[in-house]
Amino acid sequence: MEILPKYKIGDELWTIEKCKAKSFVVTTIITTTTDAGTTISYTNGSAYSAVSENECFPTKEELIAQL
């Protein structure tokens, strides 16, 4: 099975943190596979701020459009 993340290291992504739009540059891609499936998360180097792929957007405009 091949796992293909939607974004790459070095990409700038947008997400919501503490009810505010926040951008970050991807430095780490984390994949987790269990019986329930595979999840992909992105971080800016801090293990405490991993963001699920479905909560990441390539632009601020796309993030706002999903709200």
HELIX and SHEET records of a PDB file:
HELIX    1   1 ALA A   47  SER A   49  5                                   3    
HELIX    2   2 GLU A   53  GLU A   55  5                                   3    
HELIX    3   3 LYS A   60  ALA A   65  1                                   6    
SHEET    1   A 2 GLU A  12  GLU A  17  0                                        
SHEET    2   A 2 LYS A  20  VAL A  25 -1                                        
SHEET    1   B 3 THR A  28  THR A  34  0                                        
SHEET    2   B 3 GLY A  37  THR A  43 -1                                        
SHEET    3   B 3 VAL A  51  SER A  52 -1                                        
END                                                                             
